Amino acid sequence: MTYDLAIIGAGSAGLTVAAAAAKFGRKVVLFEKSKMGGDCLNYGCVPSKALIAAAKHAHMAHIGTRFGVLSEPQIDFALVHAYVQRVISAIAPNDSQERFEKLGVKVVRAEARFRDASTIEADGEIFAARRFVIATGSRAAVPPIPGLQDAPYFTNETLFENTELPGHLIVIGGGPIGMEMAQAHRRLGSRVTVVEAAEPLSKDDPELAAVVLKTVADEGVEILRRTAVTAVSKIAAGITLHIAGGRTIEGSHLLVAAGRRTNTEGVNLEAAGIAYTAKGVTVDKGLKTTNRRVYAIGDAAGSLQFTHVAGYHAGLVVRNALFGLPVNTTSAVIPWVTFTDPELAQVGLTEAEARTRHGDAITILRWPFHDNDRAQTDAVTNGLVKAVIGKRGRILGAGITGAGAGELIQPWVLAMGQGLGVKSLVDMVPPYPTRGEANRRAALEYYAGLATNPWIRRVMDLVAKFR
């Protein structure tokens, strides 16, 4: 049988394409050599946010005295682990082989390799298709640190199998995954040390990242900045980290969260005439590879490695492959969120990036949550809304750090995506009392100078004469 679509990888990107194509009556074959649902369901977004939720409940119980609630939490880490697994199990049916077979998708649970430019071999069979989608995702990158391969360590793919609360968790990497897991384990009772070779959360606005890092450090996480790991040794009690300067750190457990690398090995891309690099499969603006019958989407395309980007890519492939509509990834406005507490959300340009591109022709707007009534009632006032505005009120970027920042960033994402200026946030009427009011208050700062503008005062005087 010749299929309309052959999809390699049953993670977020591949499943979205498969479901949409099947619902439109297309013949779809889907290959997955490991777990249905891919990284997000089994090792990433879902289990990590479940662990963060458990840790947040423990933290709220710990700080309840500020509300007059006197109760210290008791942590049973085995039950925390069981909760994380229950969450995965609750979502898993949506991504299951059974569901997709009911949709009409042929699911092949085997490694798939291109045989040539128009066929795939898997499980001893040959499959032909009109169009192909590479959605093989990514995995944790393991740096070439001497001794690491001989020592026990976690990555995100093994961390959520752990049923024992680490006595001292050492985290290599101060990016989003490293900082999220560091704070969560600290709140659940572990001693935690983060070792980062550069600056932690370096891809975010430094002003906003500083709020997160101070909070995490204040909770007891030791953060070592610009510190290189020179070697790792296995010891009876766990591991020893050797860092620059001759210092050593002993820990019970080690988490390697030093970035991601795309999964391109084993697919035999060369046989299909598909170019790729260490960053991922080479694609054009329409996500087509150098083999025009083949798309690459999500992490495999070497783009921003977020589940929502994978879903966005999947939608573009459906539009182009099924309906022949032109698509262009460069028009996307993509936000990202680090789910620490406080959360850190960003869309568009940071202040530094905007100054590099636009010089002094930008305006920076800020509104602190300390001046937000709902934040005061919740006793969670750290953080702020920060927006970068260009000429004529154009929104160049926005960042928020604070409780619920991942939700609060969305009006800015919508405004930028629709080409709306800062006035659209001013015209919005948020309910009171909500943290969302901070978005409008920040936007209003763009017009703050009008109150003292002499020309405005003259116009007001002139109006007054005729009223």
C-alpha positions as a Markdown table, in Angstrom:
| # | Residue | x | y | z |
|---|---|---|---|---|
| 1 | Met | 0.0 | 0.0 | 0.0 |
| 2 | Thr | 1.1 | 3.5 | -0.8 |
| 3 | Tyr | 0.2 | 5.9 | 2.1 |
| 4 | Asp | -0.6 | 9.6 | 1.8 |
| 5 | Leu | 1.6 | 10.3 | 4.8 |
| 6 | Ala | 4.4 | 8.3 | 6.5 |
| 7 | Ile | 5.4 | 9.8 | 9.9 |
| 8 | Ile | 8.5 | 8.8 | 11.8 |
| 9 | Gly | 8.0 | 9.6 | 15.5 |
| 10 | Ala | 4.9 | 9.5 | 17.7 |
| 11 | Gly | 5.7 | 12.4 | 19.9 |
| 12 | Ser | 3.7 | 15.7 | 20.0 |
| 13 | Ala | 4.6 | 16.7 | 16.5 |
| 14 | Gly | 4.0 | 13.4 | 14.8 |
| 15 | Leu | 0.8 | 12.6 | 16.6 |
| 16 | Thr | -0.7 | 15.9 | 15.7 |
| 17 | Val | -0.1 | 15.4 | 12.0 |
| 18 | Ala | -1.3 | 11.8 | 12.1 |
| 19 | Ala | -4.5 | 12.6 | 13.9 |
| 20 | Ala | -5.4 | 15.5 | 11.6 |
| 21 | Ala | -4.6 | 13.7 | 8.4 |
| 22 | Ala | -6.5 | 10.6 | 9.5 |
| 23 | Lys | -9.6 | 12.7 | 10.4 |
| 24 | Phe | -9.5 | 14.1 | 6.8 |
| 25 | Gly | -9.6 | 10.5 | 5.5 |
| 26 | Arg | -5.9 | 10.3 | 4.5 |
| 27 | Lys | -4.0 | 7.0 | 4.6 |
| 28 | Val | -1.4 | 7.4 | 7.4 |
| 29 | Val | 1.3 | 5.1 | 8.7 |
| 30 | Leu | 3.0 | 6.1 | 11.9 |
| 31 | Phe | 6.3 | 4.7 | 13.2 |
| 32 | Glu | 7.5 | 4.7 | 16.8 |
| 33 | Lys | 10.4 | 2.6 | 18.1 |
| 34 | Ser | 9.9 | 3.6 | 21.8 |
| 35 | Lys | 7.0 | 5.0 | 23.8 |
| 36 | Met | 3.9 | 6.6 | 22.3 |
| 37 | Gly | 3.6 | 10.2 | 23.3 |
| 38 | Gly | 7.4 | 10.8 | 23.0 |
| 39 | Asp | 9.4 | 12.9 | 25.3 |
| 40 | Cys | 6.7 | 15.4 | 26.4 |
| 41 | Leu | 4.4 | 12.8 | 27.8 |
| 42 | Asn | 6.9 | 10.3 | 29.2 |
| 43 | Tyr | 10.0 | 12.3 | 30.2 |
| 44 | Gly | 9.4 | 16.0 | 29.8 |
| 45 | Cys | 6.5 | 18.4 | 30.1 |
| 46 | Val | 4.0 | 16.2 | 31.8 |
| 47 | Pro | 6.1 | 14.5 | 34.5 |
| 48 | Ser | 8.1 | 17.6 | 35.2 |
| 49 | Lys | 5.1 | 19.8 | 35.7 |
| 50 | Ala | 3.5 | 17.1 | 37.9 |
| 51 | Leu | 6.6 | 17.1 | 40.1 |
| 52 | Ile | 6.6 | 20.9 | 40.2 |
| 53 | Ala | 3.0 | 20.8 | 41.3 |
| 54 | Ala | 3.7 | 18.4 | 44.2 |
| 55 | Ala | 6.7 | 20.6 | 45.2 |
| 56 | Lys | 4.5 | 23.7 | 45.1 |
| 57 | His | 2.0 | 22.2 | 47.5 |
| 58 | Ala | 4.8 | 21.3 | 49.9 |
| 59 | His | 6.2 | 24.9 | 49.7 |
| 60 | Met | 2.8 | 26.4 | 50.3 |
| 61 | Ala | 2.3 | 24.3 | 53.4 |
| 62 | His | 5.8 | 25.4 | 54.5 |
| 63 | Ile | 5.1 | 29.1 | 54.2 |
| 64 | Gly | 1.5 | 28.9 | 55.4 |
| 65 | Thr | 2.4 | 30.8 | 58.6 |
| 66 | Arg | 2.3 | 34.1 | 56.7 |
| 67 | Phe | -1.5 | 33.4 | 56.2 |
| 68 | Gly | -1.9 | 32.1 | 59.8 |
| 69 | Val | -2.0 | 28.5 | 58.7 |
| 70 | Leu | 0.3 | 26.5 | 60.9 |
| 71 | Ser | 1.3 | 23.2 | 59.3 |
| 72 | Glu | 4.7 | 21.8 | 58.3 |
| 73 | Pro | 4.6 | 19.4 | 55.3 |
| 74 | Gln | 5.7 | 15.7 | 55.5 |
| 75 | Ile | 7.0 | 14.4 | 52.3 |
| 76 | Asp | 6.7 | 10.8 | 51.1 |
| 77 | Phe | 8.7 | 10.8 | 47.9 |
| 78 | Ala | 7.4 | 7.4 | 46.9 |
| 79 | Leu | 3.9 | 8.8 | 46.9 |
| 80 | Val | 5.1 | 11.9 | 45.0 |
| 81 | His | 6.6 | 9.5 | 42.3 |
| 82 | Ala | 3.3 | 7.6 | 42.2 |
| 83 | Tyr | 1.4 | 10.9 | 41.6 |
| 84 | Val | 3.7 | 11.8 | 38.7 |
| 85 | Gln | 3.1 | 8.4 | 37.2 |
| 86 | Arg | -0.7 | 8.7 | 37.7 |
| 87 | Val | -0.7 | 12.0 | 35.7 |
| 88 | Ile | 1.2 | 10.3 | 32.9 |
| 89 | Ser | -1.3 | 7.5 | 32.9 |
| 90 | Ala | -4.2 | 9.9 | 32.8 |
| 91 | Ile | -3.0 | 11.6 | 29.7 |
| 92 | Ala | -1.5 | 8.5 | 28.0 |
| 93 | Pro | -4.8 | 7.3 | 26.4 |
| 94 | Asn | -4.8 | 10.5 | 24.2 |
| 95 | Asp | -1.5 | 9.4 | 22.7 |
| 96 | Ser | -2.0 | 5.7 | 22.7 |
| 97 | Gln | -1.7 | 3.2 | 19.9 |
| 98 | Glu | -5.3 | 2.1 | 20.4 |
| 99 | Arg | -6.6 | 5.6 | 19.9 |
| 100 | Phe | -4.7 | 6.2 | 16.7 |
| 101 | Glu | -5.6 | 2.9 | 15.3 |
| 102 | Lys | -9.3 | 3.7 | 15.9 |
| 103 | Leu | -8.7 | 6.9 | 13.9 |
| 104 | Gly | -7.5 | 4.7 | 11.0 |
| 105 | Val | -3.8 | 5.2 | 11.4 |
| 106 | Lys | -1.5 | 2.2 | 10.9 |
| 107 | Val | 0.9 | 2.2 | 13.8 |
| 108 | Val | 4.2 | 0.4 | 13.5 |
| 109 | Arg | 6.1 | 0.0 | 16.7 |
| 110 | Ala | 9.5 | -0.4 | 15.2 |
| 111 | Glu | 12.5 | 1.7 | 14.1 |
| 112 | Ala | 12.0 | 3.2 | 10.7 |
| 113 | Arg | 14.8 | 3.9 | 8.2 |
| 114 | Phe | 14.7 | 5.5 | 4.8 |
| 115 | Arg | 15.4 | 2.9 | 2.1 |
| 116 | Asp | 15.5 | 5.5 | -0.6 |
| 117 | Ala | 13.9 | 8.8 | -1.5 |
| 118 | Ser | 10.4 | 7.4 | -1.5 |
| 119 | Thr | 10.3 | 4.3 | 0.8 |
| 120 | Ile | 10.8 | 3.4 | 4.4 |
| 121 | Glu | 11.8 | 0.0 | 5.8 |
| 122 | Ala | 10.5 | -1.0 | 9.3 |
| 123 | Asp | 9.8 | -4.3 | 11.0 |
| 124 | Gly | 10.9 | -6.2 | 7.9 |
| 125 | Glu | 8.4 | -4.4 | 5.6 |
| 126 | Ile | 8.7 | -1.7 | 3.0 |
| 127 | Phe | 6.4 | 1.3 | 3.1 |
| 128 | Ala | 5.8 | 3.7 | 0.3 |
| 129 | Ala | 4.2 | 7.2 | 0.7 |
| 130 | Arg | 3.5 | 10.3 | -1.2 |
| 131 | Arg | 4.8 | 12.5 | 1.6 |
| 132 | Phe | 7.0 | 11.8 | 4.7 |
| 133 | Val | 7.3 | 13.6 | 8.0 |
| 134 | Ile | 10.4 | 13.4 | 10.2 |
| 135 | Ala | 9.3 | 14.0 | 13.8 |
| 136 | Thr | 12.0 | 12.1 | 15.7 |
| 137 | Gly | 12.3 | 14.7 | 18.5 |
| 138 | Ser | 15.4 | 15.2 | 20.7 |
| 139 | Arg | 17.1 | 13.8 | 23.8 |
| 140 | Ala | 19.3 | 15.0 | 26.6 |
| 141 | Ala | 22.8 | 15.9 | 25.5 |
| 142 | Val | 25.5 | 14.3 | 27.7 |
| 143 | Pro | 28.6 | 16.5 | 27.8 |
| 144 | Pro | 32.0 | 14.7 | 27.4 |
| 145 | Ile | 33.1 | 15.1 | 31.0 |
| 146 | Pro | 35.8 | 12.7 | 32.1 |
| 147 | Gly | 34.4 | 10.0 | 34.3 |
| 148 | Leu | 30.7 | 10.8 | 33.6 |
| 149 | Gln | 30.0 | 7.7 | 31.6 |
| 150 | Asp | 31.2 | 5.5 | 34.6 |
| 151 | Ala | 29.1 | 7.3 | 37.2 |
| 152 | Pro | 25.4 | 7.0 | 37.9 |
| 153 | Tyr | 23.4 | 10.0 | 36.7 |
| 154 | Phe | 19.9 | 11.0 | 35.7 |
| 155 | Thr | 18.7 | 12.8 | 32.6 |
| 156 | Asn | 15.1 | 13.9 | 32.1 |
| 157 | Glu | 14.5 | 10.4 | 30.6 |
| 158 | Thr | 15.4 | 8.6 | 33.8 |
| 159 | Leu | 14.7 | 11.2 | 36.5 |
| 160 | Phe | 11.1 | 10.4 | 36.9 |
| 161 | Glu | 11.7 | 6.7 | 37.5 |
| 162 | Asn | 13.4 | 7.7 | 40.8 |
| 163 | Thr | 11.4 | 6.7 | 43.9 |
| 164 | Glu | 14.0 | 7.9 | 46.5 |
| 165 | Leu | 14.3 | 11.5 | 47.6 |
| 166 | Pro | 17.9 | 12.6 | 46.9 |
| 167 | Gly | 19.8 | 13.6 | 49.9 |
| 168 | His | 22.0 | 16.0 | 47.8 |
| 169 | Leu | 21.0 | 16.4 | 44.2 |
| 170 | Ile | 23.7 | 18.0 | 42.0 |
| 171 | Val | 22.5 | 19.5 | 38.7 |
| 172 | Ile | 24.8 | 20.1 | 35.8 |
| 173 | Gly | 23.2 | 22.8 | 33.8 |
| 174 | Gly | 21.3 | 26.0 | 34.8 |
| 175 | Gly | 18.9 | 26.2 | 32.0 |
| 176 | Pro | 15.1 | 25.8 | 32.3 |
| 177 | Ile | 15.1 | 22.1 | 33.0 |
| 178 | Gly | 17.9 | 22.3 | 35.5 |
| 179 | Met | 16.4 | 25.2 | 37.4 |
| 180 | Glu | 12.9 | 23.8 | 37.4 |
| 181 | Met | 14.1 | 20.4 | 38.8 |
| 182 | Ala | 16.5 | 22.0 | 41.2 |
| 183 | Gln | 13.8 | 24.1 | 42.9 |
| 184 | Ala | 11.3 | 21.2 | 42.9 |
| 185 | His | 13.6 | 18.9 | 44.6 |
| 186 | Arg | 14.7 | 21.5 | 47.1 |
| 187 | Arg | 11.0 | 22.1 | 48.0 |
| 188 | Leu | 10.5 | 18.4 | 48.5 |
| 189 | Gly | 13.4 | 18.3 | 51.0 |
| 190 | Ser | 16.6 | 17.6 | 49.0 |
| 191 | Arg | 19.8 | 19.6 | 49.3 |
| 192 | Val | 20.5 | 20.9 | 45.8 |
| 193 | Thr | 23.5 | 22.4 | 44.0 |
| 194 | Val | 23.4 | 23.7 | 40.5 |
| 195 | Val | 26.6 | 24.0 | 38.5 |
| 196 | Glu | 26.4 | 26.2 | 35.3 |
| 197 | Ala | 29.3 | 26.8 | 33.0 |
| 198 | Ala | 28.0 | 30.1 | 31.9 |
| 199 | Glu | 25.1 | 32.2 | 33.3 |
| 200 | Pro | 22.0 | 30.4 | 34.5 |
| 201 | Leu | 18.8 | 31.1 | 32.4 |
| 202 | Ser | 21.1 | 32.9 | 30.0 |
| 203 | Lys | 18.6 | 33.0 | 27.1 |
| 204 | Asp | 16.1 | 35.1 | 29.1 |
| 205 | Asp | 16.1 | 38.8 | 29.9 |
| 206 | Pro | 18.7 | 39.2 | 32.7 |
| 207 | Glu | 16.5 | 41.5 | 34.7 |
| 208 | Leu | 13.7 | 39.0 | 34.8 |
| 209 | Ala | 16.0 | 36.0 | 35.3 |
| 210 | Ala | 17.6 | 37.6 | 38.3 |
| 211 | Val | 14.2 | 37.6 | 40.1 |
| 212 | Val | 13.8 | 33.9 | 39.6 |
| 213 | Leu | 17.4 | 33.1 | 40.5 |
| 214 | Lys | 17.2 | 35.1 | 43.7 |
| 215 | Thr | 14.0 | 33.3 | 44.7 |
| 216 | Val | 15.5 | 29.9 | 44.0 |
| 217 | Ala | 18.7 | 30.8 | 45.9 |
| 218 | Asp | 16.7 | 32.2 | 48.8 |
| 219 | Glu | 14.9 | 28.8 | 49.1 |
| 220 | Gly | 18.3 | 27.1 | 49.6 |
| 221 | Val | 19.5 | 26.1 | 46.2 |
| 222 | Glu | 23.2 | 26.7 | 45.8 |
| 223 | Ile | 23.9 | 28.1 | 42.3 |
| 224 | Leu | 27.4 | 28.1 | 41.0 |
| 225 | Arg | 27.8 | 30.4 | 38.0 |
| 226 | Arg | 30.5 | 30.3 | 35.4 |
| 227 | Thr | 31.8 | 27.1 | 36.9 |
| 228 | Ala | 33.2 | 24.4 | 34.7 |
| 229 | Val | 33.0 | 20.7 | 35.7 |
| 230 | Thr | 36.3 | 19.0 | 35.0 |
| 231 | Ala | 35.5 | 15.5 | 36.1 |
| 232 | Val | 33.0 | 13.2 | 37.8 |
| 233 | Ser | 33.9 | 10.3 | 40.1 |
| 234 | Lys | 31.7 | 7.5 | 41.4 |
| 235 | Ile | 31.9 | 7.0 | 45.2 |
| 236 | Ala | 30.2 | 4.7 | 47.6 |
| 237 | Ala | 27.7 | 7.4 | 48.7 |
| 238 | Gly | 27.0 | 8.6 | 45.2 |
| 239 | Ile | 29.1 | 10.9 | 43.1 |
| 240 | Thr | 31.9 | 13.5 | 43.4 |
| 241 | Leu | 32.0 | 16.5 | 41.0 |
| 242 | His | 35.4 | 18.1 | 40.4 |
| 243 | Ile | 35.1 | 21.7 | 39.3 |
| 244 | Ala | 37.6 | 24.3 | 38.2 |
| 245 | Gly | 39.8 | 25.6 | 40.9 |
| 246 | Gly | 40.3 | 22.2 | 42.5 |
| 247 | Arg | 37.0 | 22.2 | 44.5 |
| 248 | Thr | 35.0 | 19.0 | 44.8 |
| 249 | Ile | 31.3 | 18.6 | 45.6 |
| 250 | Glu | 29.9 | 15.3 | 46.9 |
| 251 | Gly | 26.3 | 14.4 | 46.2 |
| 252 | Ser | 23.9 | 11.5 | 46.4 |
| 253 | His | 22.5 | 11.9 | 43.0 |
| 254 | Leu | 23.4 | 13.7 | 39.7 |
| 255 | Leu | 21.1 | 15.2 | 37.1 |
| 256 | Val | 22.6 | 16.1 | 33.7 |
| 257 | Ala | 20.6 | 19.0 | 32.2 |
| 258 | Ala | 23.1 | 20.4 | 29.8 |
| 259 | Gly | 21.0 | 20.9 | 26.7 |
| 260 | Arg | 19.4 | 18.8 | 24.0 |
| 261 | Arg | 20.4 | 17.1 | 20.8 |
| 262 | Thr | 18.2 | 16.1 | 17.9 |
| 263 | Asn | 17.5 | 12.4 | 17.1 |
| 264 | Thr | 18.7 | 11.9 | 13.6 |
| 265 | Glu | 20.7 | 8.8 | 14.0 |
| 266 | Gly | 19.4 | 5.5 | 12.6 |
| 267 | Val | 16.9 | 7.2 | 10.2 |
| 268 | Asn | 19.3 | 6.8 | 7.3 |
| 269 | Leu | 18.6 | 10.3 | 6.0 |
| 270 | Glu | 21.4 | 10.0 | 3.5 |
| 271 | Ala | 19.5 | 7.4 | 1.5 |
| 272 | Ala | 16.6 | 9.8 | 1.0 |
| 273 | Gly | 18.8 | 12.7 | 0.0 |
| 274 | Ile | 18.0 | 14.7 | 3.2 |
| 275 | Ala | 20.6 | 17.1 | 4.5 |
| 276 | Tyr | 21.2 | 17.6 | 8.2 |
| 277 | Thr | 23.7 | 19.0 | 10.7 |
| 278 | Ala | 24.4 | 18.5 | 14.4 |
| 279 | Lys | 21.5 | 21.0 | 15.1 |
| 280 | Gly | 18.9 | 18.9 | 13.2 |
| 281 | Val | 17.4 | 18.3 | 9.8 |
| 282 | Thr | 17.9 | 21.2 | 7.3 |
| 283 | Val | 14.5 | 22.7 | 6.3 |
| 284 | Asp | 13.3 | 25.7 | 4.5 |
| 285 | Lys | 10.6 | 28.2 | 5.7 |
| 286 | Gly | 7.9 | 25.7 | 4.8 |
| 287 | Leu | 9.6 | 22.9 | 6.8 |
| 288 | Lys | 10.5 | 20.9 | 3.7 |
| 289 | Thr | 13.9 | 19.1 | 3.6 |
| 290 | Thr | 16.3 | 18.9 | 0.7 |
| 291 | Asn | 14.0 | 16.0 | -0.4 |
| 292 | Arg | 10.9 | 17.9 | -1.4 |
| 293 | Arg | 8.6 | 15.0 | -0.5 |
| 294 | Val | 9.8 | 15.1 | 3.1 |
| 295 | Tyr | 9.1 | 17.5 | 6.0 |
| 296 | Ala | 10.9 | 17.7 | 9.3 |
| 297 | Ile | 9.1 | 19.3 | 12.3 |
| 298 | Gly | 9.5 | 19.9 | 16.0 |
| 299 | Asp | 12.8 | 19.3 | 17.6 |
| 300 | Ala | 14.0 | 17.3 | 14.7 |
| 301 | Ala | 14.0 | 20.5 | 12.6 |
| 302 | Gly | 16.5 | 22.1 | 14.9 |
| 303 | Ser | 14.2 | 24.9 | 15.9 |
| 304 | Leu | 13.0 | 26.1 | 19.3 |
| 305 | Gln | 12.5 | 22.8 | 21.3 |
| 306 | Phe | 9.1 | 23.3 | 22.8 |
| 307 | Thr | 6.0 | 21.2 | 22.5 |
| 308 | His | 3.9 | 24.1 | 21.4 |
| 309 | Val | 6.3 | 24.7 | 18.5 |
| 310 | Ala | 6.0 | 21.0 | 17.6 |
| 311 | Gly | 2.2 | 21.5 | 17.5 |
| 312 | Tyr | 2.5 | 24.7 | 15.4 |
| 313 | His | 4.8 | 22.9 | 12.9 |
| 314 | Ala | 2.3 | 20.0 | 12.7 |
| 315 | Gly | -0.4 | 22.4 | 11.7 |
| 316 | Leu | 1.7 | 23.9 | 9.0 |
| 317 | Val | 2.5 | 20.5 | 7.5 |
| 318 | Val | -1.2 | 19.6 | 7.5 |
| 319 | Arg | -2.1 | 22.8 | 5.6 |
| 320 | Asn | 0.6 | 22.3 | 3.1 |
| 321 | Ala | 0.7 | 18.6 | 2.5 |
| 322 | Leu | -3.1 | 18.0 | 2.6 |
| 323 | Phe | -4.4 | 21.3 | 1.1 |
| 324 | Gly | -1.5 | 22.7 | -0.8 |
| 325 | Leu | -1.6 | 26.0 | 1.1 |
| 326 | Pro | 1.6 | 28.0 | 1.3 |
| 327 | Val | 3.1 | 28.2 | 4.8 |
| 328 | Asn | 6.0 | 30.2 | 6.3 |
| 329 | Thr | 7.4 | 29.6 | 9.8 |
| 330 | Thr | 9.1 | 33.0 | 9.9 |
| 331 | Ser | 5.8 | 34.7 | 10.6 |
| 332 | Ala | 5.3 | 32.9 | 13.9 |
| 333 | Val | 5.4 | 34.6 | 17.3 |
| 334 | Ile | 6.7 | 32.0 | 19.7 |
| 335 | Pro | 6.6 | 32.4 | 23.5 |
| 336 | Trp | 8.5 | 30.3 | 26.0 |
| 337 | Val | 8.1 | 29.7 | 29.7 |
| 338 | Thr | 10.4 | 28.4 | 32.5 |
| 339 | Phe | 8.1 | 26.9 | 35.1 |
| 340 | Thr | 10.0 | 27.8 | 38.2 |
| 341 | Asp | 8.2 | 29.7 | 40.9 |
| 342 | Pro | 8.0 | 32.5 | 40.0 |
| 343 | Glu | 7.5 | 31.5 | 36.4 |
| 344 | Leu | 9.5 | 33.3 | 33.7 |
| 345 | Ala | 7.8 | 33.9 | 30.4 |
| 346 | Gln | 9.2 | 35.6 | 27.3 |
| 347 | Val | 8.0 | 36.5 | 23.7 |
| 348 | Gly | 9.8 | 38.4 | 21.0 |
| 349 | Leu | 12.9 | 40.5 | 21.7 |
| 350 | Thr | 14.6 | 41.0 | 25.1 |
| 351 | Glu | 15.7 | 44.5 | 26.0 |
| 352 | Ala | 19.3 | 43.7 | 25.0 |
| 353 | Glu | 18.3 | 42.2 | 21.7 |
| 354 | Ala | 16.1 | 45.2 | 20.9 |
| 355 | Arg | 18.9 | 47.7 | 21.7 |
| 356 | Thr | 21.2 | 45.8 | 19.4 |
| 357 | Arg | 18.7 | 46.0 | 16.5 |
| 358 | His | 17.0 | 49.3 | 17.1 |
| 359 | Gly | 19.4 | 51.3 | 19.2 |
| 360 | Asp | 17.8 | 53.9 | 21.5 |
| 361 | Ala | 14.6 | 54.0 | 19.4 |
| 362 | Ile | 12.8 | 51.8 | 22.0 |
| 363 | Thr | 10.8 | 52.3 | 25.1 |
| 364 | Ile | 11.0 | 50.0 | 28.1 |
| 365 | Leu | 7.8 | 49.6 | 30.1 |
| 366 | Arg | 7.6 | 48.0 | 33.6 |
| 367 | Trp | 5.0 | 47.3 | 36.2 |
| 368 | Pro | 5.9 | 45.4 | 39.4 |
| 369 | Phe | 3.6 | 42.9 | 41.0 |
| 370 | His | 4.2 | 44.7 | 44.3 |
| 371 | Asp | 1.8 | 47.3 | 43.0 |
| 372 | Asn | -0.8 | 44.8 | 41.9 |
| 373 | Asp | -3.7 | 44.4 | 44.4 |
| 374 | Arg | -4.3 | 40.7 | 43.7 |
| 375 | Ala | -0.6 | 39.9 | 44.2 |
| 376 | Gln | -0.8 | 41.7 | 47.6 |
| 377 | Thr | -3.8 | 39.6 | 48.7 |
| 378 | Asp | -2.0 | 36.4 | 47.7 |
| 379 | Ala | 1.2 | 37.6 | 49.4 |
| 380 | Val | 3.1 | 36.8 | 46.2 |
| 381 | Thr | 4.5 | 40.1 | 45.0 |
| 382 | Asn | 7.9 | 39.3 | 43.5 |
| 383 | Gly | 8.3 | 39.9 | 39.8 |
| 384 | Leu | 7.2 | 42.3 | 37.1 |
| 385 | Val | 5.8 | 42.8 | 33.7 |
| 386 | Lys | 8.3 | 44.2 | 31.2 |
| 387 | Ala | 7.6 | 45.2 | 27.6 |
| 388 | Val | 9.9 | 46.5 | 24.8 |
| 389 | Ile | 8.1 | 49.0 | 22.6 |
| 390 | Gly | 9.4 | 50.3 | 19.3 |
| 391 | Lys | 8.3 | 53.2 | 17.1 |
| 392 | Arg | 4.6 | 54.1 | 16.9 |
| 393 | Gly | 3.8 | 51.8 | 19.8 |
| 394 | Arg | 4.9 | 48.6 | 18.1 |
| 395 | Ile | 5.4 | 45.7 | 20.5 |
| 396 | Leu | 8.9 | 44.2 | 20.0 |
| 397 | Gly | 8.8 | 41.9 | 22.9 |
| 398 | Ala | 7.5 | 41.3 | 26.4 |
| 399 | Gly | 8.7 | 39.3 | 29.4 |
| 400 | Ile | 7.0 | 38.5 | 32.7 |
| 401 | Thr | 8.4 | 37.0 | 35.9 |
| 402 | Gly | 5.9 | 36.2 | 38.6 |
| 403 | Ala | 3.1 | 33.8 | 39.6 |
| 404 | Gly | 1.2 | 32.6 | 36.5 |
| 405 | Ala | 3.6 | 34.3 | 34.0 |
| 406 | Gly | 3.0 | 31.6 | 31.5 |
| 407 | Glu | -0.7 | 32.6 | 31.4 |
| 408 | Leu | -0.1 | 36.3 | 31.7 |
| 409 | Ile | 2.2 | 36.5 | 28.6 |
| 410 | Gln | -0.6 | 35.4 | 26.3 |
| 411 | Pro | -2.2 | 38.8 | 25.6 |
| 412 | Trp | 1.2 | 40.0 | 24.5 |
| 413 | Val | 1.6 | 37.0 | 22.2 |
| 414 | Leu | -1.8 | 37.6 | 20.7 |
| 415 | Ala | -1.1 | 41.3 | 20.2 |
| 416 | Met | 2.2 | 40.7 | 18.5 |
| 417 | Gly | 0.8 | 37.9 | 16.3 |
| 418 | Gln | -2.0 | 40.1 | 15.1 |
| 419 | Gly | 0.2 | 43.1 | 14.5 |
| 420 | Leu | -1.5 | 45.1 | 17.3 |
| 421 | Gly | 0.4 | 47.9 | 19.1 |
| 422 | Val | 0.7 | 48.7 | 22.8 |
| 423 | Lys | -2.7 | 50.6 | 22.6 |
| 424 | Ser | -4.4 | 47.2 | 22.3 |
| 425 | Leu | -3.3 | 46.3 | 25.8 |
| 426 | Val | -4.4 | 49.7 | 27.1 |
| 427 | Asp | -7.8 | 49.3 | 25.6 |
| 428 | Met | -8.2 | 45.8 | 27.2 |
| 429 | Val | -10.5 | 45.8 | 30.3 |
| 430 | Pro | -9.2 | 43.2 | 32.7 |
| 431 | Pro | -11.3 | 42.1 | 35.6 |
| 432 | Tyr | -10.4 | 43.3 | 39.1 |
| 433 | Pro | -8.7 | 42.1 | 41.1 |
| 434 | Thr | -6.5 | 39.9 | 38.9 |
| 435 | Arg | -2.8 | 39.8 | 38.2 |
| 436 | Gly | -3.6 | 40.4 | 34.6 |
| 437 | Glu | -4.2 | 44.1 | 35.4 |
| 438 | Ala | -0.4 | 44.4 | 35.5 |
| 439 | Asn | -0.3 | 43.9 | 31.7 |
| 440 | Arg | -2.5 | 46.9 | 31.2 |
| 441 | Arg | -0.7 | 49.0 | 33.8 |
| 442 | Ala | 2.6 | 48.4 | 32.1 |
| 443 | Ala | 1.1 | 49.3 | 28.7 |
| 444 | Leu | -0.3 | 52.5 | 30.2 |
| 445 | Glu | 3.2 | 53.6 | 31.1 |
| 446 | Tyr | 3.8 | 54.2 | 27.4 |
| 447 | Tyr | 1.4 | 57.2 | 27.6 |
| 448 | Ala | 2.6 | 58.4 | 31.0 |
| 449 | Gly | 4.5 | 61.3 | 29.6 |
| 450 | Leu | 1.3 | 62.8 | 28.1 |
| 451 | Ala | 0.2 | 64.1 | 31.5 |
| 452 | Thr | 3.0 | 66.6 | 31.6 |
| 453 | Asn | 3.2 | 67.3 | 27.9 |
| 454 | Pro | 2.8 | 71.1 | 27.4 |
| 455 | Trp | 1.0 | 70.7 | 24.1 |
| 456 | Ile | -1.5 | 68.3 | 25.7 |
| 457 | Arg | -2.1 | 70.9 | 28.4 |
| 458 | Arg | -2.8 | 73.6 | 25.8 |
| 459 | Val | -5.3 | 71.4 | 24.0 |
| 460 | Met | -7.0 | 70.8 | 27.3 |
| 461 | Asp | -7.1 | 74.5 | 28.0 |
| 462 | Leu | -8.6 | 75.2 | 24.6 |
| 463 | Val | -11.3 | 72.5 | 25.0 |
| 464 | Ala | -12.2 | 73.9 | 28.4 |
| 465 | Lys | -13.0 | 77.3 | 26.9 |
| 466 | Phe | -15.7 | 75.8 | 24.7 |
| 467 | Arg | -17.4 | 73.6 | 27.2 |
